[in-house]
Amino acid sequence: MKIKHYLYNTFLIDDGNTKIAIDPGQNLWLFKLGSLIPKTEWETITHILITHGDPDHHWQSDRVAEASGAHVICGKEMTKIENGQILLIDPRGRELTSWIPFDNAHALDVGESVTLDGVKVEAVKSVHGPIAIPFFGFKMKKTPGPEERTGLGSMGYKITIGNKTILNLGDSLLLDEWDGLKPDILMLPIGGLGNNVWTMDVADGLEAVKRISPKRVIPCHYNVPLFLIKKFAAADDQMFKHEVEKLGIECHIMNRGDEIEI
């Protein structure tokens, strides 16, 4: 099985028969806007998992779904039913004003699961923190809520392929509910801005690793591009790696385009 990383929380998981895209979003650096997952990969994707509705996670999901015909899995808060059809929040729409149909869409609540073409996906609780984004000298503040698109439908996923399990927590703060999940691979954010802003930071990420007890860890969603800033949500990944390895757990630092085989 190969895992490839494309910044933020975007991954491809490929075992030769199945290709899972997690969060096929948009690069948000103004000097390199575009799909995080190359278009050459789109047609061969079999499953799309969306952890929430922010642009770096959801922006290209409808286009990838149309190109591939893949199963699309998301949290129920990203969906609504209209005339018997599941609609998802428009990836490029404004706030909660537009919703569009997705073929093969599957909406999950925490604890629910679905098995599709040999891949089991279980929804795991995830809570997106508030964000504070610098933009042309101003700071935009957004707190997730019922009328906000920020963090909409926040959900983590435990993915089982064959005898391997992969846990992706999306853009979450630290939660007690993850204790003892013990996946083979844990993907978690470490670029939080402190005081529970945006996601876990390095300290919370290390606490999550201790609680979850995975075999391997991949930190993500840190030192990412955002508007005019090339490395936003700074985190010391080498320190994180050192502390994880002191626990006897492997840690893989992955830059954009890096691939590992497990």
Stockholm file with secondary structure:
# STOCKHOLM 1.0

chainA/1-262         MKIKHYLYNTFLIDDGNTKIAIDPGQNLWLFKLGSLIPKTEWETITHILITHGDPDHHWQSDRVAEASGAHVICGKEMTKIENGQILLIDPRGRELTSWIPFDNAHALDVGESVTLDGVKVEAVKSVHGPIAIPFFGFKMKKTPGPEERTGLGSMGYKITIGNKTILNLGDSLLLDEWDGLKPDILMLPIGGLGNNVWTMDVADGLEAVKRISPKRVIPCHYNVPLFLIKKFAAADDQMFKHEVEKLGIECHIMNRGDEIEI
#=GR chainA/1-262 SS CEEEECSTTCEEEECSSCEEEECCCEECBTTSCEESSCHHHHTTCCEEEECCSSHHHHTTHHHHHHHHCCEEEEEGGGEEEETTEEEEECTTSSTTSCEEECTTEEEECTTCEEEETTEEEEEEECCCCCEEEEETTEEEEECCCTTCCTTTTCEEEEEEETTEEEEECCSCCCCGGGTTCCCSEEEEECCCCSTTCSSCCHHHHHHHHHHHCCSEEEEESCSEEEBTEEEESCCCHHHHHHHHHHTTCEECCCCTTCEEEC
#=GC SS_cons         CEEEECSTTCEEEECSSCEEEECCCEECBTTSCEESSCHHHHTTCCEEEECCSSHHHHTTHHHHHHHHCCEEEEEGGGEEEETTEEEEECTTSSTTSCEEECTTEEEECTTCEEEETTEEEEEEECCCCCEEEEETTEEEEECCCTTCCTTTTCEEEEEEETTEEEEECCSCCCCGGGTTCCCSEEEEECCCCSTTCSSCCHHHHHHHHHHHCCSEEEEESCSEEEBTEEEESCCCHHHHHHHHHHTTCEECCCCTTCEEEC
//
